Amino acid sequence: MDSSTVCVALQTKYVCVNVETSKLTELFAYDNEADTPFVKRVAPGEFFLGGPSDLGIFATVSGVSQRPPIQLKSGTFSLAFSSPYIVSLNSEFVVVYNALNQQQKQALQFQRGVSLQEQSDRVFVASAQDIYALVPVPWQKQVDGLLLEHKVEEALKLAEVSYRNSGLSQSQFNEINNVILQKAGFIEFSLYNFDEAGQYLKTGGVDLREVISLFPGLLSIDSQFTRSRPPLHDFADVNQITKGNLEKSEDCTAWLVRFLESVRCKMSEKKDVHTALMKLYAEKRPSDLLRLLQSGYQGHHSDTVDTLQTFGRFHALAVYYQQARELDKSFTIWSRLVNKEIEDESFDSLGLSYFSDVLCKTTDATLLLNYAPVVLEKDPVIGAQMFTKRFDSGIQDKRLNPESTIEFLTRFPEALTYYLEHLVLSANQQVESFHSHLAMVYLDNLFSAKQLNNKVLIESLRKKLQSFLRQSDKYSVSLILGRVERDDWLLPEAAILHGKAGNDSAALEILVNELKDYKGAESFCVNQSANKTTTIERQRLFETLLHLYLSKSKDNERMRVYVIDLLNNPKAVFNAAKVAELIPDDWSIALLSKFMLNSVRSSLHDGRQARIASQLAYWDYFLANKDYLSLRSTTISLTDNKRCESCHQLFKESAFVRQADGRVVHISCAKT
């Protein structure tokens, strides 16, 4: 009987009857002359029945068979069930079957048997004269026996079924079952069934160090770990499993990496697990090694240093020191890598830029200044960028302020140039010392290029210097001019500087008399005139140039062309009367006709504009005077009940303000 259902062997068939609903379910028929009927309940809602040809059949109360049948010994006439085993009796044997996999487990010769009867955890066998008891081996021993035979799945099923009748609490069973799972995991590992091994070991909550200990040399050198007692396996190490097969050894090592990566280790295991992963990564996986070292690595210190040095992972060692806040050691390693004193292929793709970025981000100015020369000597621009990035980020440090940085970079001219250009041209620092220093650096670079006789470089540097001298207004003109005037070949620069100093005549003297740069002289006057505030000043500037041209035109017909071009330049500003005084008497009117015509037109135009402006001003005066007279003729009545149109309070005195829109308000309200 199972709950409210009774399974009955009738004369020719088996049926299940629900005693509450009277529902009858036919299971299957049998031959009562050839077959011995018997019924045993083996699970909730499931029975084991004697079928035809000594076949034992599993059937549920709904008439369905969910497990394969068991072939019983011929002549079986009695059954007993002691979970998970079915015991049968015939005239010669007592046979034990496993209900889980329907396999015969044991056969005991026993003649003259009469019947079987289960009671508690044992089965009684009766003969005509005696009664015997079959006592099962404890299920834990059965499980261990199955594991020894590498029957892992059967062992796990047996443990699960046995728990139901074991009387153990859930926590007690979990503790035992975890050990079974761990043993199963090691067995599967020895069979190279890595997926199953990992699953069983994870589920069983194995101490990761138990697995790592199979691989010689992976535990920390000072690890206090000892293997479980009683042991979970009988292997000394992985070499006993692989028997020297290199391919199998590599497969086992690869599985170990995957397994350790997939399991979250406990705090007590972290040191050994991290050390093991570090050693595994150091040999073949440098990218994973860096990821491990940069993500809370807690491996053994001396083990880590020795391993990384052994495998030549110097970049990783520097990263490890960096994470440990031993920056001086890490910077020393990186500087040696940059200088090719040591080699590490994982650093080759990073190189100087990586080292400069690390230096740039350090908060220790002393370390930066100590190691910056390594970068500056290799690449001055990258080296200078360490300081420009810090300046742009706003990091405050007296030892690395612009003045101190400029002094430090004096030994590295190219880097100094880049840094000053960044301050002046990019960061727009309006500091005279920075601008003056940059101009002097440009000059130094120009002199160096001249010594090398590099004409292309000279031309490039000269354009850069001249452009800066024209655009900047912050450098010390006298300082730069004192340096420039020492060398005659810097006359164009001297002309620019004289112009910056307001000494236009000296600048024009150089351009016209020394350099013979007449177009440059005209451009100079046009540019300088834009900075003049009055027409007289602009006229005086162009007249100076005209005077210089005329002084050279007496015996030089070509200069007359420049004079005429200057006079006809639409951007030039002249006083026609003074020009007439300066032009030699022997010059024909035809040469000056265009200039005179333009001058007359300009004069007429200016006169007309002046008259128009005068008339407009007079009209504005007329309108303003009209409004003034209108306002004076307007009267305002202020009575006792008159209120301010701003604060709406009564006027307490006769003083008031009439605003442009006609509103009458208090004096104080008008001020606000």
C-alpha positions as CSV (number, residue, x, y, z in Angstrom):
1,M,0.0,0.0,0.0
2,D,1.2,3.5,-0.8
3,S,-0.8,6.3,0.9
4,S,-4.4,5.8,-0.3
5,T,-3.4,3.4,-3.1
6,V,-3.3,-0.4,-2.8
7,C,-1.4,-2.5,-5.4
8,V,-3.0,-6.0,-5.6
9,A,-2.1,-9.1,-7.5
10,L,-5.4,-10.6,-8.7
11,Q,-5.8,-14.0,-10.3
12,T,-4.5,-13.0,-13.7
13,K,-3.4,-9.3,-13.4
14,Y,-2.0,-6.5,-11.2
15,V,-4.2,-3.5,-10.3
16,C,-3.9,-0.4,-8.3
17,V,-7.0,0.7,-6.3
18,N,-7.5,4.1,-4.7
19,V,-9.4,3.4,-1.5
20,E,-10.6,7.0,-1.3
21,T,-11.9,7.3,-4.8
22,S,-12.4,3.6,-5.7
23,K,-10.6,4.3,-8.9
24,L,-9.0,1.1,-10.3
25,T,-6.0,1.2,-12.6
26,E,-5.0,-2.0,-14.4
27,L,-1.2,-2.4,-14.6
28,F,-0.4,-5.6,-16.6
29,A,-1.5,-9.3,-16.8
30,Y,0.5,-12.4,-15.9
31,D,0.2,-16.1,-16.1
32,N,-0.7,-17.4,-12.7
33,E,0.3,-21.0,-13.6
34,A,3.8,-20.0,-14.9
35,D,4.6,-16.9,-12.9
36,T,4.8,-16.2,-9.2
37,P,3.1,-12.9,-8.3
38,F,4.6,-10.6,-5.7
39,V,4.4,-6.8,-4.9
40,K,6.9,-4.6,-3.2
41,R,6.7,-0.9,-2.6
42,V,10.1,0.6,-3.6
43,A,9.4,4.3,-3.6
44,P,6.5,6.7,-3.0
45,G,3.9,5.9,-5.7
46,E,6.0,3.1,-7.2
47,F,5.9,-0.7,-6.9
48,F,8.1,-3.6,-8.0
49,L,6.0,-6.5,-9.4
50,G,6.7,-10.0,-10.6
51,G,6.2,-10.2,-14.3
52,P,6.3,-12.9,-17.0
53,S,9.5,-15.0,-17.5
54,D,11.0,-14.0,-14.1
55,L,11.0,-10.3,-15.1
56,G,10.8,-7.8,-12.3
57,I,8.8,-4.7,-13.4
58,F,8.7,-1.3,-11.9
59,A,5.2,0.4,-12.1
60,T,3.8,3.6,-10.7
61,V,0.2,4.0,-9.3
62,S,-0.7,5.6,-12.7
63,G,0.3,2.5,-14.6
64,V,3.6,3.8,-16.0
65,S,7.0,2.2,-15.8
66,Q,9.7,4.7,-15.3
67,R,12.7,2.4,-15.0
68,P,14.0,-0.6,-17.0
69,P,12.9,-4.0,-15.6
70,I,15.2,-6.4,-13.8
71,Q,15.8,-9.9,-15.0
72,L,15.4,-12.1,-11.9
73,K,16.8,-15.5,-11.3
74,S,14.6,-18.3,-12.6
75,G,12.2,-19.6,-10.0
76,T,12.2,-16.5,-7.8
77,F,9.4,-16.8,-5.3
78,S,10.1,-14.2,-2.7
79,L,11.2,-10.6,-2.6
80,A,12.4,-8.0,-0.1
81,F,13.3,-4.3,-0.5
82,S,15.9,-2.5,1.6
83,S,16.6,0.8,-0.1
84,P,18.1,1.0,-2.6
85,Y,18.4,-2.8,-3.0
86,I,15.9,-5.5,-4.1
87,V,16.7,-8.9,-2.6
88,S,15.2,-12.0,-4.4
89,L,15.1,-15.7,-3.3
90,N,14.8,-18.9,-5.3
91,S,15.6,-22.4,-4.5
92,E,19.4,-21.9,-4.8
93,F,20.4,-18.3,-4.3
94,V,19.7,-15.1,-2.5
95,V,20.4,-12.3,-5.1
96,V,20.8,-8.6,-4.5
97,Y,20.0,-6.0,-7.2
98,N,20.5,-2.3,-7.2
99,A,17.2,-0.6,-7.9
100,L,19.0,2.6,-9.1
101,N,20.7,1.0,-12.1
102,Q,18.9,-2.4,-12.3
103,Q,22.2,-4.2,-12.0
104,Q,22.9,-7.4,-10.0
105,K,25.2,-6.5,-7.1
106,Q,25.6,-9.8,-5.2
107,A,24.5,-13.5,-5.3
108,L,24.7,-15.7,-2.2
109,Q,24.2,-19.5,-2.5
110,F,21.3,-20.5,-0.2
111,Q,19.3,-23.6,-0.5
112,R,16.1,-24.6,1.1
113,G,15.0,-21.0,1.5
114,V,11.4,-20.4,2.4
115,S,10.8,-16.6,2.4
116,L,12.3,-13.1,2.7
117,Q,11.2,-10.3,5.0
118,E,12.7,-6.8,5.4
119,Q,12.8,-5.2,8.8
120,S,14.4,-1.8,9.5
121,D,17.8,-1.8,7.8
122,R,18.2,-5.5,7.3
123,V,16.6,-8.5,5.5
124,F,15.7,-11.8,7.1
125,V,16.0,-15.1,5.2
126,A,14.0,-18.0,6.6
127,S,14.6,-21.7,5.9
128,A,12.6,-24.6,7.2
129,Q,14.7,-24.7,10.4
130,D,16.6,-21.4,10.7
131,I,16.3,-17.6,10.2
132,Y,19.2,-15.6,8.9
133,A,19.7,-11.8,8.8
134,L,21.3,-10.0,5.8
135,V,22.9,-6.8,7.2
136,P,24.0,-4.3,4.5
137,V,27.4,-2.7,4.5
138,P,27.1,1.0,5.7
139,W,26.2,3.2,2.7
140,Q,29.3,5.3,3.2
141,K,31.5,2.2,2.7
142,Q,29.5,1.2,-0.3
143,V,30.0,4.7,-1.8
144,D,33.7,4.5,-1.2
145,G,33.8,1.1,-2.8
146,L,32.1,2.4,-5.9
147,L,34.5,5.3,-6.1
148,L,37.4,2.9,-5.9
149,E,35.9,1.2,-8.9
150,H,35.5,4.6,-10.6
151,K,31.8,4.2,-10.6
152,V,31.3,7.9,-9.8
153,E,27.7,8.4,-11.0
154,E,26.5,5.2,-9.2
155,A,28.2,6.3,-6.0
156,L,26.6,9.7,-6.1
157,K,23.1,8.2,-6.7
158,L,23.6,5.8,-3.9
159,A,24.6,8.6,-1.5
160,E,21.5,10.6,-2.5
161,V,19.1,7.7,-2.0
162,S,20.7,6.5,1.2
163,Y,20.4,10.0,2.8
164,R,16.6,9.6,2.9
165,N,16.8,6.6,5.2
166,S,20.0,7.6,7.0
167,G,18.5,9.7,9.8
168,L,21.1,12.4,9.2
169,S,20.3,16.1,9.3
170,Q,20.7,18.1,6.2
171,S,23.9,19.7,7.4
172,Q,25.4,16.4,8.5
173,F,24.6,14.9,5.1
174,N,26.0,17.9,3.3
175,E,29.3,17.5,5.1
176,I,29.6,13.9,4.1
177,N,28.3,14.5,0.6
178,N,30.8,17.3,0.0
179,V,33.7,14.8,0.8
180,I,32.1,12.3,-1.7
181,L,31.9,15.0,-4.4
182,Q,35.5,16.0,-3.8
183,K,36.6,12.4,-4.1
184,A,34.6,12.0,-7.2
185,G,36.2,15.2,-8.6
186,F,39.7,13.9,-8.1
187,I,38.7,10.6,-9.7
188,E,37.3,12.3,-12.8
189,F,40.5,14.4,-12.9
190,S,42.6,11.3,-13.0
191,L,40.5,10.1,-15.9
192,Y,41.0,13.4,-17.7
193,N,37.3,14.2,-17.5
194,F,38.0,17.8,-16.7
195,D,34.5,19.2,-17.0
196,E,33.1,16.7,-14.6
197,A,36.1,17.1,-12.3
198,G,35.6,20.8,-12.1
199,Q,31.9,20.5,-11.5
200,Y,32.2,18.0,-8.7
201,L,35.1,19.9,-7.0
202,K,33.2,23.2,-7.1
203,T,30.0,21.7,-5.8
204,G,31.8,19.9,-3.1
205,G,33.5,23.1,-2.0
206,V,37.0,21.7,-2.2
207,D,39.9,23.6,-0.7
208,L,41.6,25.0,-3.8
209,R,45.0,24.3,-2.2
210,E,44.1,20.6,-2.3
211,V,44.0,20.8,-6.1
212,I,47.1,23.1,-6.3
213,S,49.1,20.7,-4.2
214,L,48.9,18.1,-7.0
215,F,51.1,20.4,-9.1
216,P,54.7,20.6,-7.6
217,G,56.1,24.0,-6.9
218,L,52.8,26.0,-7.3
219,L,52.0,26.5,-3.6
220,S,53.7,29.4,-1.8
221,I,57.1,28.6,-0.4
222,D,55.9,29.3,3.1
223,S,52.4,27.7,2.7
224,Q,51.1,26.0,5.9
225,F,48.6,23.9,4.0
226,T,48.4,20.1,4.6
227,R,46.3,17.7,2.7
228,S,43.0,16.4,4.0
229,R,42.9,13.5,6.5
230,P,41.6,11.0,5.5
231,P,42.9,11.7,2.1
232,L,40.6,12.6,-0.8
233,H,42.8,10.7,-3.3
234,D,45.8,8.6,-3.4
235,F,48.0,10.6,-5.9
236,A,51.3,12.0,-4.9
237,D,51.1,14.6,-7.7
238,V,50.0,15.1,-11.2
239,N,53.1,13.3,-12.6
240,Q,51.8,10.0,-11.1
241,I,48.6,10.6,-13.1
242,T,50.2,11.6,-16.4
243,K,53.1,9.2,-16.1
244,G,55.4,11.6,-17.9
245,N,53.1,12.2,-20.9
246,L,53.9,15.8,-21.8
247,E,50.7,16.5,-23.7
248,K,48.6,15.2,-20.8
249,S,50.6,17.3,-18.3
250,E,49.9,20.4,-20.4
251,D,46.2,19.5,-20.5
252,C,46.1,19.1,-16.7
253,T,47.9,22.4,-16.2
254,A,45.5,24.2,-18.6
255,W,42.5,22.8,-16.7
256,L,44.0,23.9,-13.4
257,V,44.2,27.5,-14.8
258,R,40.6,27.4,-16.0
259,F,39.5,25.9,-12.7
260,L,41.2,28.4,-10.5
261,E,39.9,31.3,-12.6
262,S,36.3,30.0,-12.4
263,V,36.2,29.6,-8.6
264,R,36.1,32.4,-6.0
265,C,38.7,31.5,-3.4
266,K,38.3,32.0,0.3
267,M,40.5,34.5,2.2
268,S,42.5,31.6,3.7
269,E,43.2,30.3,0.2
270,K,43.9,33.6,-1.5
271,K,47.6,33.8,-0.9
272,D,48.3,30.3,-2.3
273,V,45.8,30.6,-5.2
274,H,47.2,34.0,-6.3
275,T,50.7,32.7,-6.1
276,A,49.8,29.6,-8.1
277,L,48.1,31.6,-10.8
278,M,51.0,34.0,-10.9
279,K,53.4,31.2,-11.6
280,L,51.1,29.7,-14.2
281,Y,50.6,33.0,-16.0
282,A,54.3,33.9,-15.8
283,E,55.3,31.0,-18.0
284,K,52.9,31.5,-20.9
285,R,50.3,34.1,-20.4
286,P,51.8,37.6,-19.7
287,S,48.7,39.5,-20.5
288,D,46.7,37.6,-17.9
289,L,49.6,38.0,-15.5
290,L,49.3,41.8,-15.7
291,R,45.6,41.6,-15.1
292,L,46.1,39.4,-12.0
293,L,48.8,41.7,-10.6
294,Q,46.6,44.8,-11.1
295,S,43.5,43.4,-9.5
296,G,44.1,43.0,-5.8
297,Y,46.9,40.5,-6.0
298,Q,47.9,39.0,-2.6
299,G,50.5,36.4,-3.6
300,H,53.7,35.6,-1.7
301,H,56.2,38.5,-2.1
302,S,59.5,36.7,-2.5
303,D,57.9,33.9,-4.5
304,T,56.4,36.5,-6.9
305,V,59.7,38.4,-7.3
306,D,61.8,35.2,-7.9
307,T,59.3,33.8,-10.4
308,L,58.9,37.0,-12.4
309,Q,62.7,37.4,-12.6
310,T,63.1,33.7,-13.6
311,F,60.8,34.0,-16.5
312,G,62.0,37.4,-17.5
313,R,58.7,39.2,-16.8
314,F,60.3,42.4,-15.8
315,H,57.4,44.6,-16.9
316,A,55.1,42.6,-14.7
317,L,57.6,42.8,-11.9
318,A,57.6,46.6,-12.2
319,V,53.8,46.6,-12.2
320,Y,53.9,44.4,-9.1
321,Y,56.2,46.9,-7.3
322,Q,54.0,49.7,-8.5
323,Q,50.9,48.1,-6.9
324,A,52.9,47.5,-3.7
325,R,53.8,51.3,-3.6
326,E,57.5,50.6,-4.1
327,L,57.7,53.1,-7.0
328,D,61.4,53.6,-6.9
329,K,61.9,49.9,-7.7
330,S,59.3,49.8,-10.4
331,F,60.7,53.0,-12.1
332,T,64.2,51.5,-11.9
333,I,63.0,48.4,-13.8
334,W,61.1,50.4,-16.4
335,S,64.1,52.7,-17.0
336,R,66.3,49.7,-17.6
337,L,63.8,48.3,-20.0
338,V,63.7,51.6,-21.9
339,N,67.5,51.7,-22.0
340,K,67.6,48.0,-23.3
341,E,69.6,46.9,-20.3
342,I,67.0,44.1,-19.8
343,E,64.5,42.7,-22.3
344,D,60.8,41.9,-22.0
345,E,58.7,41.4,-25.1
346,S,55.5,42.3,-23.2
347,F,57.0,45.8,-22.7
348,D,58.1,46.3,-26.3
349,S,54.7,47.4,-27.6
350,L,54.3,49.9,-24.7
351,G,57.8,51.4,-24.6
352,L,58.7,54.9,-23.8
353,S,55.1,56.3,-23.9
354,Y,54.0,54.0,-21.2
355,F,56.8,54.9,-18.9
356,S,56.3,58.6,-19.5
357,D,52.6,58.2,-18.6
358,V,53.4,56.4,-15.4
359,L,55.9,59.1,-14.5
360,C,53.4,61.8,-15.3
361,K,50.8,60.4,-13.0
362,T,53.1,60.0,-10.0
363,T,52.5,62.3,-7.1
364,D,56.1,62.1,-6.0
365,A,57.9,65.0,-7.7
366,T,61.3,63.7,-6.6
367,L,60.8,60.4,-8.4
368,L,59.6,62.2,-11.5
369,L,62.7,64.5,-11.6
370,N,65.0,61.5,-10.9
371,Y,63.7,59.4,-13.8
372,A,62.5,62.0,-16.3
373,P,66.0,62.3,-17.9
374,V,65.6,58.7,-19.1
375,V,62.6,59.7,-21.2
376,L,64.0,63.1,-22.1
377,E,67.2,61.6,-23.5
378,K,65.3,59.1,-25.6
379,D,62.5,61.4,-26.9
380,P,62.5,65.1,-25.8
381,V,59.0,65.7,-27.0
382,I,57.5,62.7,-25.1
383,G,59.6,63.8,-22.1
384,A,58.3,67.4,-22.3
385,Q,54.7,66.1,-22.5
386,M,55.1,64.7,-19.0
387,F,55.3,68.2,-17.7
388,T,52.8,69.8,-20.0
389,K,50.2,67.2,-19.0
390,R,50.8,67.9,-15.4
391,F,50.5,71.6,-16.0
392,D,47.2,71.2,-17.9
393,S,45.8,69.0,-15.2
394,G,46.4,71.6,-12.6
395,I,48.5,69.5,-10.3
396,Q,50.1,71.9,-7.7
397,D,53.7,71.3,-6.7
398,K,56.3,73.9,-6.0
399,R,59.1,71.7,-7.3
400,L,57.3,71.3,-10.6
401,N,55.9,74.8,-11.1
402,P,56.6,76.4,-14.6
403,E,59.7,78.3,-13.4
404,S,61.2,75.2,-11.7
405,T,60.4,73.0,-14.7
406,I,62.0,75.5,-17.1
407,E,65.1,75.4,-15.1
408,F,65.1,71.6,-15.0
409,L,64.6,71.3,-18.8
410,T,67.5,73.7,-19.5
411,R,69.7,70.6,-20.1
412,F,67.3,69.4,-22.8
413,P,66.9,72.2,-25.4
414,E,64.3,70.5,-27.6
415,A,62.1,69.6,-24.6
416,L,62.5,73.1,-23.2
417,T,61.3,74.5,-26.5
418,Y,58.3,72.3,-26.6
419,Y,57.4,73.1,-23.0
420,L,57.8,76.9,-23.5
421,E,55.7,76.7,-26.7
422,H,53.0,74.9,-24.7
423,L,53.0,77.5,-22.0
424,V,53.0,80.5,-24.4
425,L,51.2,79.3,-27.5
426,S,48.8,76.6,-26.2
427,A,48.1,77.5,-22.6
428,N,48.3,81.3,-23.5
429,Q,50.3,82.2,-20.4
430,Q,50.8,86.0,-20.5
431,V,54.0,86.0,-18.5
432,E,56.9,88.1,-19.7
433,S,59.6,85.8,-18.6
434,F,58.0,82.8,-20.5
435,H,57.7,84.8,-23.7
436,S,61.2,86.2,-23.4
437,H,62.7,82.8,-22.6
438,L,60.9,81.3,-25.6
439,A,62.3,84.0,-27.9
440,M,65.8,83.4,-26.5
441,V,65.4,79.6,-27.0
442,Y,64.4,80.2,-30.6
443,L,67.5,82.3,-31.1
444,D,69.7,79.6,-29.5
445,N,68.2,77.0,-31.8
446,L,68.8,79.3,-34.8
447,F,72.4,79.8,-33.9
448,S,72.9,76.0,-33.5
449,A,71.4,75.4,-36.9
450,K,73.7,78.0,-38.4
451,Q,76.7,76.3,-37.0
452,L,75.5,73.1,-38.6
453,N,75.0,75.0,-41.9
454,N,71.6,73.4,-42.2
455,K,69.8,75.8,-44.6
456,V,66.4,74.1,-44.5
457,L,66.4,74.0,-40.7
458,I,67.6,77.7,-40.6
459,E,64.8,78.8,-42.8
460,S,62.2,76.9,-40.7
461,L,63.5,78.2,-37.4
462,R,63.7,81.7,-38.7
463,K,60.1,81.8,-39.9
464,K,59.0,80.5,-36.5
465,L,61.1,83.2,-34.7
466,Q,59.8,86.0,-36.9
467,S,56.2,84.9,-36.5
468,F,56.5,84.8,-32.7
469,L,58.2,88.2,-32.6
470,R,55.4,89.7,-34.6
471,Q,52.5,88.1,-32.7
472,S,53.7,88.3,-29.1
473,D,53.6,91.5,-27.1
474,K,54.8,90.1,-23.8
475,Y,58.5,89.5,-24.3
476,S,61.2,92.0,-23.3
477,V,62.0,93.8,-26.5
478,S,65.2,95.3,-25.2
479,L,66.5,91.9,-24.0
480,I,65.9,90.2,-27.3
481,L,67.1,93.2,-29.4
482,G,70.4,93.3,-27.4
483,R,70.9,89.7,-28.5
484,V,69.8,90.1,-32.1
485,E,71.9,93.3,-32.8
486,R,75.1,91.4,-32.1
487,D,74.8,89.5,-35.5
488,D,74.3,91.3,-38.8
489,W,72.5,88.3,-40.4
490,L,69.6,88.8,-38.0
491,L,68.6,92.2,-39.5
492,P,65.0,91.1,-40.4
493,E,64.5,90.2,-36.8
494,A,66.0,93.5,-35.6
495,A,63.6,95.4,-37.8
496,I,60.7,93.6,-36.2
497,L,62.0,94.3,-32.8
498,H,62.5,98.0,-33.5
499,G,59.0,98.1,-34.8
500,K,57.8,96.5,-31.5
501,A,59.8,99.2,-29.6
502,G,58.0,102.0,-31.5
503,N,61.2,102.9,-33.3
504,D,59.7,102.8,-36.8
505,S,62.4,104.9,-38.5
506,A,65.1,102.5,-37.3
507,A,63.1,99.5,-38.6
508,L,62.6,101.1,-41.9
509,E,66.2,102.0,-42.2
510,I,67.1,98.3,-41.8
511,L,64.5,97.2,-44.3
512,V,65.3,99.8,-47.0
513,N,69.0,100.5,-46.6
514,E,70.3,97.2,-45.3
515,L,68.0,94.5,-46.6
516,K,66.7,96.2,-49.7
517,D,63.4,94.7,-48.8
518,Y,61.0,97.3,-50.3
519,K,57.9,95.2,-50.2
520,G,58.7,94.2,-46.7
521,A,59.0,97.9,-45.8
522,E,55.6,98.7,-47.2
523,S,54.1,95.7,-45.4
524,F,55.7,97.0,-42.2
525,C,54.1,100.4,-42.6
526,V,50.7,98.9,-43.3
527,N,50.9,96.6,-40.3
528,Q,52.2,99.3,-38.0
529,S,49.6,101.9,-39.2
530,A,46.9,99.6,-37.8
531,N,48.3,100.3,-34.3
532,K,48.4,104.1,-34.7
533,T,45.6,106.0,-33.1
534,T,45.6,109.2,-35.3
535,T,45.8,110.0,-39.0
536,I,48.8,112.2,-38.4
537,E,50.8,109.3,-36.9
538,R,49.9,107.1,-39.8
539,Q,50.9,109.8,-42.3
540,R,54.1,110.4,-40.5
541,L,55.0,106.7,-40.8
542,F,54.4,106.4,-44.5
543,E,56.2,109.8,-45.1
544,T,59.2,108.3,-43.3
545,L,59.3,105.4,-45.8
546,L,58.7,107.8,-48.7
547,H,61.6,110.0,-47.6
548,L,63.9,106.9,-47.5
549,Y,62.8,105.9,-51.0
550,L,63.4,109.4,-52.4
551,S,66.8,109.6,-50.9
552,K,67.8,106.5,-52.9
553,S,66.0,107.5,-56.1
554,K,68.3,110.3,-57.3
555,D,70.5,108.0,-59.4
556,N,68.2,104.9,-59.3
557,E,65.4,104.8,-61.8
558,R,64.2,101.5,-60.2
559,M,63.5,103.4,-56.9
560,R,61.2,105.7,-58.7
561,V,59.0,102.7,-59.4
562,Y,58.9,101.8,-55.7
563,V,58.0,105.4,-54.9
564,I,55.1,105.5,-57.3
565,D,53.9,102.0,-56.1
566,L,54.0,103.3,-52.5
567,L,52.1,106.5,-53.4
568,N,49.5,104.5,-55.2
569,N,49.1,101.8,-52.5
570,P,45.5,102.1,-51.4
571,K,46.4,101.2,-47.8
572,A,49.0,104.0,-47.5
573,V,48.0,107.3,-45.8
574,F,49.6,110.5,-47.1
575,N,49.2,114.2,-46.7
576,A,49.2,115.3,-50.4
577,A,50.6,118.7,-49.6
578,K,53.6,117.3,-47.8
579,V,54.1,114.7,-50.6
580,A,54.2,117.6,-53.1
581,E,56.9,119.2,-51.1
582,L,59.0,116.1,-51.0
583,I,58.8,115.1,-54.6
584,P,61.7,116.4,-56.7
585,D,60.9,119.2,-59.1
586,D,62.1,117.3,-62.1
587,W,59.5,114.5,-61.8
588,S,56.8,114.7,-64.4
589,I,53.2,115.3,-63.5
590,A,52.3,112.1,-65.4
591,L,54.1,110.0,-62.9
592,L,52.1,111.5,-60.0
593,S,48.8,111.9,-61.8
594,K,47.2,108.7,-60.3
595,F,48.4,109.7,-56.8
596,M,47.1,113.2,-57.2
597,L,43.8,112.1,-58.6
598,N,43.3,109.6,-55.7
599,S,44.3,112.3,-53.2
600,V,41.8,114.8,-54.6
601,R,39.1,112.1,-54.6
602,S,40.0,111.1,-51.1
603,S,40.0,114.7,-49.9
604,L,36.6,115.3,-51.5
605,H,35.2,112.1,-50.0
606,D,36.6,113.0,-46.6
607,G,35.1,116.5,-46.9
608,R,31.7,115.2,-47.9
609,Q,31.7,112.7,-45.0
610,A,32.6,115.4,-42.6
611,R,29.8,117.6,-43.8
612,I,27.3,114.7,-43.5
613,A,28.5,114.0,-40.0
614,S,28.2,117.7,-39.1
615,Q,24.7,117.8,-40.4
616,L,23.7,114.6,-38.6
617,A,25.2,116.0,-35.4
618,Y,23.3,119.3,-35.9
619,W,20.1,117.3,-36.4
620,D,20.7,115.4,-33.2
621,Y,21.3,118.7,-31.4
622,F,18.1,120.1,-32.8
623,L,16.0,117.1,-31.6
624,A,17.6,117.1,-28.2
625,N,17.0,120.9,-27.8
626,K,13.4,120.4,-28.9
627,D,12.8,117.7,-26.2
628,Y,14.6,119.9,-23.7
629,L,12.3,122.9,-24.4
630,S,9.3,120.7,-24.4
631,L,10.2,119.3,-21.0
632,R,10.8,122.8,-19.6
633,S,7.4,123.9,-20.7
634,T,5.7,120.9,-19.0
635,T,4.4,121.3,-15.4
636,I,4.0,118.6,-12.8
637,S,1.5,118.9,-10.0
638,L,2.6,117.3,-6.7
639,T,-0.3,117.1,-4.2
640,D,-0.5,115.5,-0.7
641,N,-2.2,112.4,-2.1
642,K,0.3,112.0,-5.0
643,R,2.1,108.6,-4.8
644,C,5.4,107.4,-6.1
645,E,4.9,105.4,-9.3
646,S,7.7,103.0,-8.3
647,C,7.1,102.2,-4.6
648,H,3.5,103.5,-4.4
649,Q,4.2,105.5,-1.2
650,L,3.1,109.1,-0.6
651,F,5.5,111.9,-1.3
652,K,6.6,113.3,2.1
653,E,8.7,116.2,0.6
654,S,8.6,118.3,-2.5
655,A,11.7,116.8,-4.1
656,F,11.1,114.2,-6.8
657,V,12.5,112.8,-10.1
658,R,10.7,112.7,-13.4
659,Q,12.0,109.8,-15.4
660,A,12.4,109.6,-19.2
661,D,9.1,107.6,-19.6
662,G,7.2,110.4,-17.7
663,R,6.9,108.6,-14.3
664,V,7.3,110.6,-11.1
665,V,9.2,108.8,-8.4
666,H,11.1,109.4,-5.2
667,I,14.7,110.4,-5.5
668,S,15.7,107.2,-3.7
669,C,13.5,105.1,-6.0
670,A,15.2,106.7,-9.0
671,K,18.6,105.6,-7.7
672,T,17.5,102.0,-7.5
